[in-house]
């Protein structure tokens, strides 16, 4: 899995919004200042520390939101993430757990689709497999 946080420990434990933007730009993730400000305003993620510093936990929340919003609406994401949030975002351990769960869900989905399609091929196999692959790429960031 292409995990943009795999080297997070090499980055400062707190970052300004400009540094956060550079981090996501370097990782090829299209998160904007406005998106971050809206997520904070709407309560989807906690405010920055001292009104200006984002932690690794904030970045974990942003990555997960970015992945989930390709499939789910914001209220659903908020409800799913709320139990895992702490004062400064989503703990890296919770992020890793949730990303693993997303991978498991994709695998179960893929296996279910594959078993159905192997029973009767109506010519749509390629289309469904392409859609499943696209779904995985969107969720897992590959």
LINLINPE-V458259 format. One record per residue. RES is the residue in three letters. SS is DSSP state (H for helix, E for strand, L for the rest). BURIAL is # if it has 16 or more other C-alpha atoms within 10 Angstrom, else .. Layout:
BEGIN
RES/SS/BURIAL
RES/SS/BURIAL
END
This chain:
BEGIN
UNK/L/.
UNK/L/.
UNK/L/.
UNK/L/#
UNK/L/#
UNK/L/.
UNK/L/.
UNK/H/.
UNK/H/.
UNK/H/.
UNK/L/.
UNK/L/.
UNK/L/.
UNK/E/#
UNK/E/#
UNK/L/.
UNK/H/#
UNK/H/.
UNK/H/.
UNK/H/#
UNK/H/#
UNK/H/.
UNK/H/#
UNK/H/#
UNK/H/.
UNK/H/.
UNK/H/.
UNK/L/.
UNK/L/.
UNK/L/.
UNK/L/#
UNK/L/.
UNK/H/.
UNK/H/.
UNK/H/.
UNK/H/#
UNK/H/.
UNK/H/.
UNK/H/#
UNK/H/.
UNK/H/.
UNK/L/.
UNK/L/.
UNK/L/#
UNK/L/#
UNK/L/#
UNK/L/#
UNK/L/#
UNK/E/.
UNK/L/.
UNK/L/.
UNK/L/.
UNK/E/#
UNK/E/#
UNK/E/#
UNK/H/#
UNK/H/#
UNK/H/#
UNK/H/#
UNK/H/#
UNK/H/#
UNK/H/#
UNK/H/#
UNK/H/#
UNK/H/#
UNK/H/#
UNK/H/#
UNK/H/#
UNK/L/.
UNK/L/.
UNK/L/.
UNK/L/.
UNK/L/.
UNK/H/.
UNK/H/.
UNK/H/.
UNK/H/#
UNK/H/#
UNK/H/.
UNK/H/.
UNK/H/#
UNK/H/.
UNK/L/.
UNK/L/.
UNK/E/#
UNK/E/.
UNK/L/.
UNK/L/#
UNK/E/#
UNK/E/#
UNK/L/#
UNK/H/#
UNK/H/.
UNK/H/#
UNK/H/#
UNK/H/#
UNK/H/.
UNK/H/#
UNK/H/#
UNK/H/.
UNK/H/.
UNK/H/#
UNK/H/#
UNK/H/.
UNK/H/.
UNK/H/#
UNK/H/.
UNK/H/.
UNK/H/.
UNK/H/#
UNK/H/.
UNK/H/.
UNK/H/.
UNK/H/.
UNK/H/.
UNK/H/.
UNK/H/#
UNK/H/.
UNK/H/.
UNK/L/.
UNK/L/.
UNK/L/.
UNK/L/.
UNK/L/.
UNK/H/#
UNK/H/.
UNK/H/.
UNK/H/.
UNK/H/.
UNK/H/.
UNK/H/.
UNK/H/#
UNK/H/.
UNK/H/.
UNK/H/#
UNK/H/#
UNK/H/.
UNK/H/#
UNK/H/#
UNK/H/#
UNK/L/#
UNK/L/.
END
